[in-house]
Amino acid sequence: MGIEPALPPTHTHSYIRSNKLTLVGSITRRVGNEERIMTFSKNDTFIFCEANKENVLEVKRCLEMYCRNSGQCVNSHKSAVVFSDNVDMGIRGEIKGLLGFRDLNREDNAPNSNLWSYGARSIMATRDFIRDESCFAIGNGELVDIWHSPWLPGYGWERYVASFNPRICEKGVRVSSLLIPGSGEWNREALESWFFPSMVRDALEVPRLSMTAKDELFWEAAPDEDSASHLFFHCDVAVQVWRSGPWGFCSDSMVFGDNLELVKWLLHPTGTPLGENDLVRFTIYVISLCFVLWRVRNSSFHEGLSPMVSKIQQEISSLVADYSLDRPSSLEMQGSIPAVAEANWRGLWTDVNVFVDAAIREEFGIVAILVLDRSGTVIEAVTAKRKVPTPFVAELEAFYSGCCRILQSGWENATIFSDCQTLVKSLAAGPSPEWRACGLFEATRNLLARLSHCQYRWIPRCLNSGAHCLAAWAADHSSFKFFTSREVAPFVATMNHGC
């Protein structure tokens, strides 16, 4: 039999001396009349002896002498034993029990060989990655192998394996054998009989799923690296963003007991020398900051994008603008958005009346703008195609395009009519109801601020039939252009414009 103990190569030959053992650095192999020499790596130590109890005890004595004289211990988990084919299985088990070494595995052969395929190397690397970065949450314990599955949070794989006696690490022993039947509580006596005291203490503190739940595999999060407080306050990017913000906040000094305490602080920041108004603005800023940092973190992790502090600040500013506390004077004069009845429809018309609507076709929004004067004569009609994520964004695109036409044409005393009540109310209130529309929403509000003589109102669908039908017709016929008054006359005829 051959034994490969994990010994540092220095002084090995000085300490292992026995007339019953042979320590070799190479093997001579005869192939026909030719002799070939197989040389081991300088870090390999092979001990050969007969497969019996007497010789194995001599191996143990020599190894113990080595450890005692060198001050270096043998790593039993990196040591291995290999037997000749004619050695009885019972004797093999007895010898492995005496030494505490594992069998020499296939992957131990030629570790630097290029014979492994790309797929095999990927599988081995993935196995190690999963072992190091994941952990089982224990439920009923039926799926988790005690010795070969990671189930203790905070234990790296090397530390995890080193916590067990290698002579008892048989496959198929489940964590359920460590639980008390019925109650599902840990069997402390069983734990203490198998594990080191420190590991028993850690096992008793492991959070558990319910006894009826199946064991689940989770990715581990290092408490000092992947926590919410680290991401939002302590990582290098977060610290730079906080310090370059309006308040020059030193986020690296913030400490939270748990995520609930962090959320409470975000909603009600304490310990800051800010007045009531500044405190509200600060709260809006920090919540926007956390949202943007989370999105940046995902982009960095999944897409490999490098975060830029200046770009992050721009995105935060865009979100903060949606929560502006100051309402434009033109909106304040409007007050609440009234429901328009057909009876008072005539009195709402101005010199220029811009009707906007949108139709949805798959991922595209077809916007329609129908502009009439006070008498109902067509001034302009146009349709366009926009890629939009939601119907609300399509309605917003139509409204924004209407604002652009008023600004470009220099129309005075104009009113925009939309049948999207959510849009009109949101423009009056301030924040965008959809985060995906934040940029366009802010651009629309900026345009409205420039159009001092422009009003906007919500009207029911029946009063906006002209723009609605024009958008639907353009979508069905893929017609996106400026129209003549004659082309849109059928759509205008459906409108009750109160002339």
C-alpha positions as CSV (number, residue, x, y, z in Angstrom):
1,M,0.0,0.0,0.0
2,G,1.0,3.6,-0.5
3,I,0.4,6.6,1.8
4,E,0.7,10.2,0.8
5,P,0.7,12.3,3.9
6,A,0.3,16.1,3.5
7,L,3.7,17.1,4.9
8,P,5.8,20.2,4.1
9,P,8.8,18.8,2.1
10,T,11.4,20.5,4.3
11,H,13.2,18.0,6.6
12,T,10.9,15.1,5.7
13,H,13.8,12.8,5.1
14,S,15.4,13.7,8.4
15,Y,12.5,12.7,10.6
16,I,11.0,9.6,8.9
17,R,13.4,6.7,9.5
18,S,12.2,3.2,10.0
19,N,13.4,-0.2,8.9
20,K,9.8,-1.1,8.2
21,L,9.0,1.8,5.9
22,T,10.4,3.0,2.6
23,L,10.4,6.8,1.7
24,V,10.8,7.3,-2.0
25,G,11.2,10.2,-4.4
26,S,10.7,8.2,-7.6
27,I,9.4,4.9,-8.9
28,T,11.1,2.8,-11.5
29,R,8.7,1.1,-13.9
30,R,9.8,-1.6,-16.4
31,V,8.1,-1.7,-19.8
32,G,9.5,-4.6,-21.7
33,N,13.3,-4.3,-21.6
34,E,13.0,-0.5,-21.0
35,E,13.1,1.1,-17.5
36,R,11.1,4.3,-17.0
37,I,11.5,6.5,-14.0
38,M,8.4,8.2,-12.6
39,T,9.4,11.3,-10.5
40,F,7.0,12.9,-8.0
41,S,6.6,16.6,-7.4
42,K,8.9,18.1,-4.9
43,N,5.9,18.6,-2.6
44,D,4.8,14.9,-2.8
45,T,5.8,12.5,0.0
46,F,4.9,8.8,-0.6
47,I,5.3,6.2,2.1
48,F,5.0,2.5,1.1
49,C,4.4,-0.3,3.5
50,E,2.6,-3.6,3.8
51,A,-1.1,-3.4,4.4
52,N,-1.3,-4.7,8.0
53,K,-1.9,-3.2,11.4
54,E,1.7,-3.4,12.6
55,N,3.1,-1.4,9.6
56,V,0.3,1.2,9.8
57,L,1.0,1.8,13.5
58,E,4.7,2.3,12.5
59,V,3.6,4.9,10.0
60,K,1.6,6.7,12.6
61,R,4.6,6.6,15.0
62,C,6.8,8.1,12.4
63,L,4.3,10.9,11.5
64,E,3.8,11.7,15.1
65,M,7.6,12.0,15.6
66,Y,7.8,14.3,12.6
67,C,5.0,16.5,14.0
68,R,6.6,16.6,17.4
69,N,10.1,17.5,16.1
70,S,9.2,19.9,13.3
71,G,6.2,21.6,15.0
72,Q,4.2,21.1,11.9
73,C,1.0,19.0,11.9
74,V,-0.2,16.6,9.2
75,N,-3.3,17.7,7.5
76,S,-5.4,14.5,7.4
77,H,-7.9,16.0,4.9
78,K,-5.1,16.5,2.3
79,S,-3.5,13.1,3.0
80,A,-4.6,10.0,1.2
81,V,-4.1,6.3,1.1
82,V,-4.1,3.9,-1.9
83,F,-4.2,0.1,-1.8
84,S,-3.2,-2.7,-4.1
85,D,-6.1,-4.5,-5.8
86,N,-5.5,-7.6,-3.7
87,V,-6.0,-6.0,-0.3
88,D,-9.2,-7.2,1.4
89,M,-12.0,-4.5,1.8
90,G,-12.2,-5.2,5.6
91,I,-8.5,-4.6,6.0
92,R,-8.8,-1.4,4.0
93,G,-11.5,-0.1,6.2
94,E,-9.5,-0.9,9.4
95,I,-6.4,0.9,8.1
96,K,-8.3,4.0,7.0
97,G,-9.8,4.1,10.4
98,L,-6.4,3.9,12.1
99,L,-4.9,6.6,9.9
100,G,-7.9,8.9,9.4
101,F,-6.9,9.4,5.8
102,R,-9.2,9.4,2.8
103,D,-8.9,7.3,-0.4
104,L,-6.7,8.7,-3.2
105,N,-9.3,10.2,-5.5
106,R,-9.1,10.5,-9.3
107,E,-8.7,14.3,-9.2
108,D,-5.6,13.8,-7.0
109,N,-3.8,12.3,-10.0
110,A,-1.7,14.7,-12.1
111,P,-3.2,18.0,-10.6
112,N,-1.3,20.1,-13.2
113,S,-2.3,17.9,-16.2
114,N,-4.0,19.5,-19.2
115,L,-6.0,16.3,-19.8
116,W,-9.1,17.7,-18.1
117,S,-11.5,19.0,-20.7
118,Y,-12.9,22.5,-20.5
119,G,-16.2,21.2,-19.3
120,A,-14.6,19.1,-16.6
121,R,-12.5,22.1,-15.3
122,S,-15.6,24.2,-15.3
123,I,-17.6,21.6,-13.3
124,M,-14.8,21.4,-10.7
125,A,-14.5,25.2,-10.5
126,T,-18.3,25.5,-10.2
127,R,-18.4,22.9,-7.5
128,D,-15.8,24.7,-5.4
129,F,-17.6,28.1,-6.0
130,I,-20.9,26.7,-4.8
131,R,-19.3,25.1,-1.8
132,D,-17.7,28.3,-0.7
133,E,-20.5,30.8,-1.5
134,S,-23.7,28.9,-0.6
135,C,-25.3,27.4,2.5
136,F,-28.3,25.2,3.3
137,A,-31.1,26.6,5.4
138,I,-32.2,23.6,7.5
139,G,-35.9,22.6,7.5
140,N,-36.6,18.9,8.1
141,G,-32.9,18.1,7.4
142,E,-33.8,15.3,4.9
143,L,-31.8,16.8,1.9
144,V,-28.6,17.9,3.6
145,D,-25.6,15.5,4.0
146,I,-23.9,16.3,7.3
147,W,-20.4,15.8,6.1
148,H,-20.6,16.7,2.4
149,S,-23.0,19.7,2.2
150,P,-22.5,23.3,3.5
151,W,-25.1,24.0,6.2
152,L,-23.2,26.1,8.7
153,P,-23.2,29.9,7.8
154,G,-19.8,31.5,8.1
155,Y,-17.8,28.3,7.7
156,G,-15.6,28.3,4.6
157,W,-15.3,24.9,3.0
158,E,-11.8,24.2,4.3
159,R,-12.8,25.2,7.8
160,Y,-16.0,23.2,7.5
161,V,-14.2,20.0,6.5
162,A,-11.6,20.5,9.1
163,S,-14.2,20.6,11.8
164,F,-15.0,16.9,11.4
165,N,-13.2,13.7,12.2
166,P,-12.4,12.2,8.8
167,R,-12.9,8.7,10.0
168,I,-16.6,9.2,10.4
169,C,-17.4,11.2,7.3
170,E,-19.5,8.7,5.4
171,K,-21.9,9.8,2.7
172,G,-25.7,9.6,3.2
173,V,-25.8,10.7,6.8
174,R,-28.5,13.5,6.9
175,V,-28.9,16.4,9.2
176,S,-32.3,15.0,10.2
177,S,-30.4,12.5,12.3
178,L,-29.3,15.4,14.5
179,L,-32.9,16.5,15.2
180,I,-35.3,15.3,17.8
181,P,-38.2,13.5,16.2
182,G,-41.5,15.2,16.6
183,S,-40.3,18.5,18.0
184,G,-37.6,19.1,15.4
185,E,-35.3,20.7,17.9
186,W,-31.5,20.1,17.8
187,N,-30.4,16.9,19.7
188,R,-27.6,18.5,21.7
189,E,-26.3,15.2,22.9
190,A,-25.9,14.0,19.3
191,L,-24.2,17.2,18.3
192,E,-21.7,17.1,21.2
193,S,-20.8,13.5,20.4
194,W,-19.9,14.3,16.8
195,F,-18.6,17.8,16.6
196,F,-16.1,20.2,18.3
197,P,-17.6,22.3,21.1
198,S,-17.3,25.5,19.0
199,M,-19.1,23.9,16.2
200,V,-21.9,22.7,18.5
201,R,-22.4,26.3,19.7
202,D,-22.5,27.6,16.1
203,A,-25.0,24.9,15.0
204,L,-27.3,25.7,17.9
205,E,-27.4,29.3,16.8
206,V,-28.2,28.6,13.1
207,P,-31.5,30.1,12.0
208,R,-34.0,27.4,11.1
209,L,-36.9,26.9,8.7
210,S,-40.0,25.2,10.0
211,M,-39.8,21.5,10.6
212,T,-42.3,20.9,7.8
213,A,-40.3,22.8,5.3
214,K,-37.8,21.3,2.9
215,D,-34.1,22.3,3.2
216,E,-33.2,25.2,0.8
217,L,-29.9,26.3,-0.6
218,F,-29.1,30.0,-0.4
219,W,-26.2,32.2,-1.4
220,E,-24.4,33.4,1.6
221,A,-24.0,37.1,2.3
222,A,-20.9,38.2,4.2
223,P,-22.1,40.5,7.0
224,D,-19.4,43.0,6.4
225,E,-19.4,43.0,2.6
226,D,-22.9,42.2,1.1
227,S,-25.2,43.8,3.6
228,A,-27.6,46.6,2.9
229,S,-25.7,49.0,5.2
230,H,-22.4,48.2,3.4
231,L,-24.0,48.8,-0.1
232,F,-25.8,52.0,0.8
233,F,-23.4,53.6,3.3
234,H,-19.9,52.0,3.6
235,C,-18.7,50.8,0.2
236,D,-16.3,53.2,-1.6
237,V,-18.8,54.3,-4.2
238,A,-21.5,55.0,-1.6
239,V,-19.1,57.1,0.5
240,Q,-18.1,59.2,-2.5
241,V,-21.8,59.7,-3.5
242,W,-22.8,60.8,-0.1
243,R,-19.9,63.2,0.3
244,S,-20.4,64.7,-3.1
245,G,-24.2,65.3,-2.5
246,P,-25.9,68.5,-1.4
247,W,-25.3,67.8,2.3
248,G,-21.7,66.4,2.2
249,F,-22.8,63.5,4.4
250,C,-20.2,61.2,6.0
251,S,-22.0,57.9,5.5
252,D,-19.1,55.7,6.6
253,S,-19.8,56.7,10.2
254,M,-23.3,55.3,10.2
255,V,-23.9,52.0,12.0
256,F,-27.2,50.0,12.0
257,G,-28.2,47.0,14.1
258,D,-30.3,45.5,11.3
259,N,-32.1,46.3,8.0
260,L,-35.2,47.4,9.9
261,E,-33.3,50.0,11.8
262,L,-31.8,51.2,8.5
263,V,-35.2,51.6,6.9
264,K,-36.5,53.5,9.9
265,W,-33.6,55.9,9.6
266,L,-34.2,56.5,5.9
267,L,-37.9,57.4,6.6
268,H,-37.1,59.5,9.7
269,P,-33.4,60.5,9.8
270,T,-32.3,61.3,13.3
271,G,-29.1,62.9,14.6
272,T,-28.9,65.5,11.8
273,P,-28.8,69.3,12.4
274,L,-31.5,69.9,9.7
275,G,-34.7,72.0,9.9
276,E,-38.1,70.5,9.2
277,N,-38.1,71.6,5.5
278,D,-34.5,70.4,4.9
279,L,-35.3,67.2,6.7
280,V,-38.1,66.4,4.2
281,R,-35.8,67.1,1.3
282,F,-33.0,65.1,2.8
283,T,-35.3,62.1,3.2
284,I,-36.4,62.3,-0.4
285,Y,-32.7,62.5,-1.4
286,V,-31.5,59.5,0.6
287,I,-34.3,57.3,-0.5
288,S,-33.5,58.2,-4.2
289,L,-29.8,57.6,-3.5
290,C,-30.5,54.1,-2.2
291,F,-32.7,53.3,-5.2
292,V,-30.0,54.4,-7.6
293,L,-27.2,52.6,-5.8
294,W,-29.2,49.4,-5.9
295,R,-29.6,49.7,-9.6
296,V,-25.9,50.6,-10.1
297,R,-25.0,47.5,-8.0
298,N,-27.0,45.2,-10.3
299,S,-25.6,46.8,-13.4
300,S,-22.0,46.3,-12.1
301,F,-22.6,42.7,-11.0
302,H,-24.6,41.5,-14.0
303,E,-23.3,43.6,-16.8
304,G,-19.8,44.5,-15.6
305,L,-20.4,48.3,-15.8
306,S,-18.1,50.5,-13.8
307,P,-20.1,53.0,-11.6
308,M,-19.5,56.7,-12.1
309,V,-20.2,59.0,-9.2
310,S,-21.1,61.9,-11.4
311,K,-23.6,59.8,-13.4
312,I,-25.1,58.5,-10.1
313,Q,-25.6,62.0,-8.8
314,Q,-27.4,62.9,-12.0
315,E,-29.8,60.0,-11.7
316,I,-30.5,60.9,-8.1
317,S,-31.2,64.5,-9.0
318,S,-33.6,63.3,-11.7
319,L,-35.5,61.3,-9.1
320,V,-35.5,64.0,-6.5
321,A,-36.9,66.4,-9.1
322,D,-40.0,64.2,-9.3
323,Y,-40.7,64.9,-5.7
324,S,-40.3,68.6,-5.9
325,L,-42.0,70.4,-3.0
326,D,-42.6,73.6,-5.0
327,R,-45.5,73.6,-7.4
328,P,-45.2,75.9,-10.5
329,S,-47.4,79.0,-10.2
330,S,-49.3,78.1,-13.4
331,L,-50.3,74.8,-11.8
332,E,-51.3,76.4,-8.5
333,M,-53.7,78.6,-10.3
334,Q,-55.4,75.6,-11.8
335,G,-56.2,74.0,-8.5
336,S,-57.7,70.5,-8.7
337,I,-58.6,68.9,-12.0
338,P,-62.3,69.2,-12.5
339,A,-64.4,66.7,-14.3
340,V,-65.6,68.2,-17.6
341,A,-69.2,67.7,-18.5
342,E,-70.5,68.2,-22.0
343,A,-72.7,71.0,-20.8
344,N,-69.8,73.3,-20.0
345,W,-67.6,72.0,-22.8
346,R,-68.0,75.1,-24.9
347,G,-66.5,77.4,-22.3
348,L,-63.2,75.5,-22.1
349,W,-62.0,76.1,-25.6
350,T,-59.2,78.7,-26.2
351,D,-57.6,80.1,-29.4
352,V,-55.5,76.9,-29.8
353,N,-56.8,73.5,-28.6
354,V,-54.4,70.6,-28.7
355,F,-56.0,67.1,-28.3
356,V,-53.6,64.3,-27.6
357,D,-54.0,60.5,-27.3
358,A,-52.1,57.3,-27.9
359,A,-52.8,53.8,-29.1
360,I,-50.8,50.7,-28.1
361,R,-49.5,48.1,-30.5
362,E,-47.3,45.5,-28.8
363,E,-44.2,47.4,-27.6
364,F,-45.0,50.6,-29.5
365,G,-47.2,53.6,-28.7
366,I,-48.7,55.5,-31.6
367,V,-49.3,59.1,-30.6
368,A,-51.8,61.4,-32.2
369,I,-52.0,65.2,-32.0
370,L,-55.0,67.0,-33.3
371,V,-54.9,70.9,-33.1
372,L,-58.1,72.9,-33.7
373,D,-58.8,76.6,-33.3
374,R,-61.8,78.0,-31.4
375,S,-64.1,77.5,-34.3
376,G,-63.1,73.8,-34.7
377,T,-61.0,74.4,-37.8
378,V,-58.0,72.1,-38.1
379,I,-54.7,73.8,-37.6
380,E,-52.5,70.7,-37.5
381,A,-52.7,67.0,-37.3
382,V,-49.8,64.6,-36.8
383,T,-49.0,61.1,-35.7
384,A,-45.8,59.4,-34.6
385,K,-44.5,56.0,-33.4
386,R,-42.6,55.6,-30.2
387,K,-41.2,52.6,-28.4
388,V,-42.8,52.6,-24.9
389,P,-42.6,50.3,-21.9
390,T,-46.2,51.0,-20.6
391,P,-49.5,52.6,-21.8
392,F,-48.9,55.4,-19.3
393,V,-45.6,56.3,-21.1
394,A,-47.4,56.3,-24.4
395,E,-49.9,58.8,-23.1
396,L,-47.0,60.9,-21.7
397,E,-45.3,60.8,-25.1
398,A,-48.4,62.2,-26.7
399,F,-48.7,64.9,-24.1
400,Y,-45.0,65.8,-24.4
401,S,-45.2,65.9,-28.2
402,G,-48.2,68.3,-27.9
403,C,-46.1,70.6,-25.6
404,C,-43.3,70.6,-28.2
405,R,-45.6,71.6,-31.0
406,I,-47.0,74.5,-29.0
407,L,-43.4,75.7,-28.2
408,Q,-42.2,75.2,-31.8
409,S,-45.2,76.9,-33.4
410,G,-45.3,79.8,-30.9
411,W,-49.0,79.3,-30.2
412,E,-50.4,81.6,-27.6
413,N,-53.4,81.0,-25.4
414,A,-53.3,77.2,-25.9
415,T,-54.9,74.4,-24.0
416,I,-53.9,70.7,-24.1
417,F,-56.7,68.2,-23.6
418,S,-55.9,64.6,-22.6
419,D,-58.3,61.8,-21.6
420,C,-55.6,60.2,-19.3
421,Q,-56.7,61.3,-15.9
422,T,-53.7,59.7,-14.1
423,L,-51.3,61.7,-16.3
424,V,-53.1,65.1,-15.8
425,K,-53.3,64.6,-12.0
426,S,-49.7,63.5,-11.8
427,L,-48.5,66.6,-13.7
428,A,-50.4,68.8,-11.3
429,A,-49.2,66.9,-8.1
430,G,-45.5,66.5,-9.0
431,P,-44.1,63.0,-8.8
432,S,-44.3,60.5,-11.6
433,P,-46.5,57.5,-10.9
434,E,-44.1,55.2,-12.8
435,W,-40.4,55.1,-12.2
436,R,-39.7,54.2,-15.9
437,A,-41.3,57.5,-17.0
438,C,-39.3,59.7,-14.6
439,G,-37.0,61.3,-17.2
440,L,-39.8,62.1,-19.7
441,F,-42.1,63.2,-17.0
442,E,-39.6,65.7,-15.7
443,A,-39.0,67.0,-19.2
444,T,-42.7,67.4,-19.8
445,R,-43.0,69.5,-16.6
446,N,-40.1,71.6,-17.6
447,L,-41.8,72.3,-20.9
448,L,-45.0,73.3,-19.1
449,A,-43.1,75.7,-16.9
450,R,-41.8,77.4,-20.1
451,L,-45.3,77.6,-21.6
452,S,-46.7,80.3,-19.3
453,H,-49.8,80.9,-21.4
454,C,-50.6,77.2,-21.7
455,Q,-53.2,75.2,-19.7
456,Y,-54.0,71.5,-19.7
457,R,-57.1,69.7,-18.7
458,W,-58.5,66.2,-18.5
459,I,-61.5,65.4,-20.6
460,P,-63.5,62.1,-20.9
461,R,-62.8,59.8,-23.8
462,C,-66.1,60.8,-25.6
463,L,-64.9,64.4,-25.9
464,N,-61.5,63.3,-27.2
465,S,-62.8,61.0,-29.9
466,G,-61.0,62.8,-32.7
467,A,-57.4,62.3,-31.4
468,H,-58.4,58.8,-30.2
469,C,-59.7,57.6,-33.6
470,L,-56.7,59.2,-35.4
471,A,-54.2,57.3,-33.2
472,A,-56.1,54.0,-33.8
473,W,-56.3,54.6,-37.6
474,A,-52.6,55.5,-37.8
475,A,-51.7,52.4,-35.8
476,D,-53.7,50.1,-38.1
477,H,-52.4,51.6,-41.3
478,S,-48.8,52.4,-40.2
479,S,-49.3,56.0,-41.2
480,F,-47.0,58.4,-39.2
481,K,-46.9,61.9,-40.7
482,F,-48.4,65.3,-40.8
483,F,-52.0,65.2,-42.2
484,T,-54.0,67.7,-44.2
485,S,-57.3,69.0,-42.8
486,R,-59.1,67.1,-45.5
487,E,-57.5,63.8,-44.4
488,V,-58.5,64.2,-40.8
489,A,-62.0,65.7,-41.5
490,P,-63.8,62.3,-40.7
491,F,-62.1,62.2,-37.2
492,V,-62.9,65.9,-36.5
493,A,-66.6,65.2,-37.4
494,T,-66.9,62.8,-34.5
495,M,-66.0,65.5,-32.0
496,N,-68.5,67.6,-30.0
497,H,-66.4,70.8,-30.2
498,G,-69.3,73.1,-29.3
499,C,-69.2,75.4,-32.2
